[in-house]
Amino acid sequence: MFSGSLHILLADDDEDDRVLFTDALNELKIKTVVHTVNDGLELMEYLATKESDLPQLLFLDLNMPRKSGFQCLKEIRSNHKMAEMAIAIFSTSLAEKDIEETFMHGANVYINKPNTFDDLKKVLNKVVVTARSYQDTFYNKSNFLLRL
């Protein structure tokens, strides 16, 4: 069981989504350290500079400018130094091909962005509590798509 602050990184190009995400986590009163980046290029630069202190949990939007979440996922999973980082896809898409492709490329969980702030808090609570409890065995195919 992990007991310190969980280091979380959100990569999302929508500023409103980034603000809602951090506000929701703050309201949960769970020990976290949250950083956000605006797109895929900024994400990969952040990870390269923080290689010795990588986040334990990355929330990754798929549709971002400059470098998509799909490209980032593939790049992250091809780097053995980032192999232990849990990746939660955090997208508005519910396209079956997106869900399947992200699973095949090593994402740990797929989350459809909730429509309400309360639902966002519920889903973040579930993911963060699970990540803290099961740092080594996060999610598998049977519970890959997280639904409320």
Buried (B, 14 or more C-beta within 10 A) or exposed (E): EEEEEBBBBBBBBBEEBBEBBBEBBEBBEBEBEBEBBBBBBBBBEBBEEEEEEBBBBBBBBBBBEEBBBBBBBBBBBEBEEBEEBBBBBBBEBEEEEBBEBBBEBBBBBBBBBBEEEEBBBBBBBBBBEBBBEEBEEBBEEEEBBBEE
